[in-house]
């Protein structure tokens, strides 16, 4: 079963040892869940920094303290990004300039940082038209544009030379060889790091308490939930002794956590299917029924995006069909619930905790 590890409580700004040569550094976030875990892999050949926090003066002040301390006595050899969201990549360029270390990340994440997270605001009309087609009302588009501006500010460009963090490649750090393991669906290519002694730096691919946000986004793939569920099923087979996530405490029992996440999404899929059973529905109309979140929000694109991903999975599996095109409306097909349950036939039934989390759902995802 999933067990949270009793390392010291998350103390933002203070490096905490979690294994020989490995330190967790929790950095501040203003939004849920309140922190982002960076990992410091310290060895004689220099410090490897994994993920960099939000682009704020407060976070850079914490990094200055780390760079002046004993963990960086041999310098910084690399800055590694599991993926390019603002809470992970925000200070990558600054740290590279400050230390002389090269930034390493998957090519797909380099593209996403510039084309999507920085570039979407330049395509504002196309982005808002995309979400309007899914039923988001015009008066919510200002929230979408506000989030686009936040993403652009939070992801400074990675200017200069970077290095590719390729799937299956090996990174030497903290006296260990770490294999890069790509995960999909939350972002184009979340690069987890697996050491030979079973330590896994997860990024956002698998989190111990909350659930990674799986959203459809303009300019990206149409069915990210399909890719995510397939990806984490592969993670369940990894030889992991200790999982080190980007949000929340360290944990063990990775395979059971994967099962919990799959049951969580099965519950969402069931609710979406039931809501579309009586009459055709848009994604926007389905928000409360599927994710129990407000339909007016500064992050409406990320809230609605999760519903879009849920409906896209159902459509891809033949559980729902499109009825209208502008806006898109979906209705369940006969026998859809049987199709859905067959896709998750290997899973045990929901536990009471599964049901409570999925029904509450309000702050369950990041």
C-alpha positions in Angstrom: 0.0 0.0 0.0 1.0 3.6 -0.4 2.8 4.8 2.7 4.0 8.4 3.3 7.5 8.4 4.7 8.2 10.2 8.0 10.9 12.5 6.8 10.9 15.9 8.5 7.8 18.0 7.8 8.0 20.1 4.7 10.0 23.2 5.7 10.0 25.6 2.8 13.5 26.9 2.1 15.5 24.4 4.1 17.4 21.5 2.5 16.4 18.2 4.1 18.5 15.0 3.6 16.4 12.1 2.3 19.1 9.6 1.2 22.9 9.5 1.0 23.8 12.5 -1.1 20.2 13.5 -1.9 18.4 16.5 -0.4 14.9 17.8 -0.7 14.5 21.5 -1.0 10.9 22.7 -0.8 10.2 26.0 -2.5 7.2 28.3 -2.0 4.1 28.3 -4.2 1.3 30.8 -3.8 -1.3 28.3 -5.1 -2.3 24.8 -4.1 -0.4 22.8 -2.8 1.8 25.6 -1.4 5.2 24.1 -2.3 7.3 22.5 -5.0 10.0 20.0 -4.1 13.3 20.5 -5.8 15.9 17.8 -5.3 19.6 18.4 -4.8 22.0 15.6 -5.8 25.3 16.3 -4.2 28.6 14.7 -5.2 32.3 15.4 -5.6 31.8 16.4 -9.2 29.3 19.1 -8.3 25.7 19.6 -7.4 22.9 18.5 -9.7 19.7 20.7 -9.2 16.4 19.0 -10.2 13.6 21.6 -10.8 13.9 25.2 -9.9 10.7 26.7 -8.5 8.7 29.8 -9.4 10.3 32.8 -10.9 10.1 35.0 -7.8 12.6 37.1 -5.7 11.7 34.9 -2.7 12.7 31.7 -4.5 15.9 33.2 -5.9 16.8 34.3 -2.4 16.5 30.7 -1.2 18.7 29.6 -4.1 21.3 32.2 -3.2 21.5 30.6 0.3 21.9 27.1 -1.2 24.6 28.3 -3.6 26.5 29.9 -0.7 26.2 26.8 1.5 28.1 23.5 1.8 26.0 21.6 -0.7 27.3 23.7 -3.6 31.0 23.7 -2.4 32.0 21.8 -5.6 29.9 24.1 -7.8 26.7 23.2 -9.7 27.3 20.8 -12.6 23.8 20.6 -14.1 20.3 22.1 -13.8 17.8 19.4 -14.7 14.1 20.0 -15.4 11.6 17.1 -15.0 9.3 19.3 -17.1 8.7 22.9 -18.1 5.8 24.2 -16.1 6.4 27.5 -14.3 6.9 26.0 -10.8 9.6 23.7 -12.2 11.3 25.7 -14.8 10.9 29.3 -13.5 14.5 29.8 -12.4 16.3 27.5 -14.8 17.7 30.2 -17.0 18.7 32.4 -14.0 20.4 29.4 -12.2 22.2 28.6 -15.4 23.5 32.1 -15.7 24.3 32.3 -12.0 26.3 29.1 -11.8 27.5 28.4 -15.4 25.7 25.0 -15.3 23.9 23.8 -18.4 20.1 23.2 -18.4 19.0 19.6 -19.2 15.4 18.8 -20.2 13.4 16.7 -22.7 13.2 18.2 -26.2 9.4 18.1 -26.0 9.5 20.2 -22.8 11.9 22.7 -24.4 9.3 23.0 -27.2 6.4 23.3 -24.8 8.1 26.0 -22.7 8.5 28.2 -25.8 5.6 27.3 -28.0 2.9 26.6 -25.4 3.6 28.2 -22.0 5.3 31.2 -23.4 3.8 31.3 -26.9 0.1 30.7 -26.2 -0.6 34.4 -25.3 0.6 35.3 -28.8 -2.2 33.1 -30.2 -4.8 34.5 -27.8 -7.6 34.5 -30.4 -7.0 30.9 -31.4 -6.7 29.8 -27.8 -10.0 31.4 -26.7 -11.7 30.1 -29.8 -10.5 26.6 -28.9 -12.0 26.8 -25.4 -15.2 28.6 -26.6 -15.8 25.6 -28.8 -15.9 23.4 -25.7 -18.6 25.6 -24.2 -16.7 28.1 -22.1 -18.6 31.4 -22.1 -17.1 34.5 -23.6 -17.1 36.3 -20.2 -14.6 33.7 -18.9 -12.1 34.3 -21.6 -10.4 37.1 -19.6 -9.5 34.5 -17.0 -8.0 32.3 -19.8 -5.9 35.2 -21.1 -4.8 36.1 -17.5 -3.5 32.6 -17.1 -1.7 32.7 -20.4 0.1 35.9 -19.3 1.0 34.2 -16.0 2.5 31.2 -17.8 4.6 33.5 -20.1 5.9 35.5 -17.2 6.6 32.3 -15.1 8.6 30.6 -17.8 11.5 32.8 -18.8 13.0 31.7 -22.2 15.8 29.1 -22.0 18.3 31.2 -24.0 21.7 29.8 -25.0 22.7 26.2 -25.2 20.7 23.4 -23.4 21.1 19.6 -23.4 18.6 16.9 -24.2 17.5 14.7 -21.3 16.6 11.7 -23.4 14.3 8.8 -22.4 16.4 5.9 -21.3 19.6 7.9 -20.9 21.8 7.8 -17.8 22.7 10.7 -15.5 25.5 10.4 -13.0 24.9 12.3 -9.7 25.2 11.8 -6.0 27.4 8.7 -6.5 24.6 7.0 -8.5 23.6 6.3 -12.1 20.0 7.6 -12.7 18.0 6.3 -15.6 15.7 8.8 -17.3 12.1 7.5 -17.5 9.6 9.6 -19.5 6.0 9.9 -18.4 3.2 11.4 -20.5 -0.1 13.2 -20.2 0.5 15.8 -17.5 3.0 17.5 -19.8 4.5 16.3 -23.1 7.4 14.4 -21.5 7.9 14.4 -17.7 11.4 13.1 -17.1 11.6 11.0 -13.9 14.9 9.8 -12.6 15.4 6.3 -11.3 18.6 5.3 -9.5 20.0 1.8 -9.3 19.1 1.6 -5.6 15.5 2.4 -6.2 15.2 6.1 -5.7 12.7 7.8 -8.0 12.5 11.5 -8.6 8.9 11.6 -9.9 8.4 15.1 -11.1 4.6 15.5 -11.3 3.9 12.2 -13.0 2.9 10.5 -9.7 2.1 12.4 -6.6 1.3 10.8 -3.2 -1.7 12.9 -1.9 -3.0 15.1 -4.7 -3.5 14.1 -8.4 -1.6 15.4 -11.4 -3.7 17.7 -13.5 -4.4 16.0 -16.9 -5.8 18.6 -19.2 -6.5 19.1 -22.9 -4.7 22.3 -24.1 -4.6 24.3 -27.3 -1.7 23.2 -29.5 -1.2 19.9 -27.8 -2.5 16.3 -28.1 -6.2 15.6 -28.1 -6.3 12.7 -25.6 -3.7 13.3 -22.8 -5.6 11.1 -20.3 -5.2 8.1 -22.5 -1.4 8.7 -22.6 -1.3 9.4 -18.9 -3.1 6.2 -17.8 -0.9 4.1 -20.1 2.2 5.8 -18.8 1.6 5.4 -15.1 0.7 1.7 -15.6 4.3 1.3 -16.8 5.6 3.2 -13.8 3.9 0.7 -11.5 6.4 -2.0 -12.7 9.5 0.0 -11.9 11.8 -1.3 -9.0 11.2 1.7 -6.7 12.0 1.7 -3.0 11.4 5.4 -2.3 9.4 7.8 -4.5 10.4 11.5 -4.3 7.5 13.6 -5.7 7.5 17.3 -6.7 4.6 17.9 -4.3 3.9 16.3 -1.0 6.0 13.9 1.2 8.2 11.1 0.1 6.3 7.7 -0.2 6.6 4.0 -0.8 4.2 1.6 -2.5 4.3 3.2 -5.9 2.3 0.4 -7.5 -0.6 0.9 -5.1 -0.5 4.7 -5.6 -0.8 4.1 -9.4 -3.9 1.9 -8.7 -5.4 4.7 -6.5 -4.8 7.3 -9.3 -6.4 5.0 -11.9 -9.4 4.5 -9.6 -9.7 8.2 -9.1 -9.9 8.7 -12.9 -12.3 5.8 -13.2 -14.7 7.6 -10.8 -14.4 10.9 -12.9 -15.1 9.0 -16.1 -18.1 7.3 -14.5 -19.5 10.7 -13.4 -19.0 12.2 -16.8 -20.7 9.3 -18.5 -23.6 9.5 -16.1 -24.0 13.2 -16.7 -24.0 12.8 -20.5 -26.5 10.0 -20.3 -29.8 11.9 -20.2 -29.0 14.7 -22.7 -26.0 16.1 -24.6 -23.6 18.1 -22.6 -20.7 20.5 -23.2 -17.5 20.2 -21.2 -18.3 23.5 -19.5 -21.7 22.3 -18.4 -20.0 19.1 -17.0 -17.5 20.8 -14.7 -19.5 20.6 -11.4 -20.6 17.0 -12.1 -17.2 15.7 -13.1 -14.6 17.6 -11.0 -16.8 19.4 -8.4 -15.1 22.7 -9.0 -16.4 26.2 -9.7 -17.2 27.1 -13.3 -16.0 30.7 -12.7 -12.3 30.7 -11.8 -9.0 32.4 -12.7 -7.7 29.0 -13.7 -10.9 28.0 -15.7 -8.7 26.7 -18.5 -7.1 24.2 -16.2 -10.4 23.2 -14.6 -12.2 22.9 -17.9 -9.2 21.2 -19.4 -9.5 18.3 -17.0 -13.1 17.8 -18.1 -12.1 18.1 -21.7 -9.5 15.3 -21.1 -12.1 13.1 -19.4 -14.6 13.5 -22.3 -11.8 13.0 -24.9 -10.9 9.7 -23.3 -14.6 8.6 -23.3 -14.9 9.6 -26.9 -11.7 7.8 -27.8 -13.0 4.6 -26.2 -16.4 4.8 -27.9 -18.3 5.6 -24.8 -19.8 8.9 -26.0 -20.5 10.6 -29.3 -20.5 14.1 -30.6 -23.9 15.6 -31.2 -23.2 19.3 -31.9 -20.0 20.9 -33.1 -20.3 24.6 -32.0 -20.1 24.2 -29.1 -19.2 20.5 -28.8 -21.8 18.5 -27.1 -21.5 14.8 -26.1 -24.0 12.1 -25.1 -23.4 8.5 -23.9 -23.9 5.6 -26.3 -25.8 2.4 -25.3 -23.6 0.1 -23.2 -21.0 2.8 -22.5 -20.7 2.0 -18.8 -19.8 -1.6 -19.6 -17.2 -0.4 -22.1 -15.7 1.9 -19.4 -15.6 -0.8 -16.8 -14.0 -3.3 -19.2 -11.1 -0.9 -19.7 -10.4 -1.0 -15.9 -11.2 -4.7 -15.4 -7.9 -5.3 -13.6 -8.6 -2.8 -10.9 -10.1 -3.6 -7.5 -13.3 -1.9 -6.5 -13.1 1.6 -5.1 -12.3 1.9 -1.4 -14.4 4.3 0.8 -11.4 6.7 0.7 -11.4 6.6 -3.2 -15.1 7.5 -3.3 -14.7 10.3 -0.7 -11.7 11.8 -2.6 -13.3 11.6 -6.0 -16.6 13.0 -4.8 -14.9 15.9 -3.0 -12.3 16.5 -5.7 -12.3 20.2 -5.0 -8.6 20.6 -4.3 -7.5 17.1 -5.3 -5.4 17.9 -8.4 -2.4 20.0 -9.4 
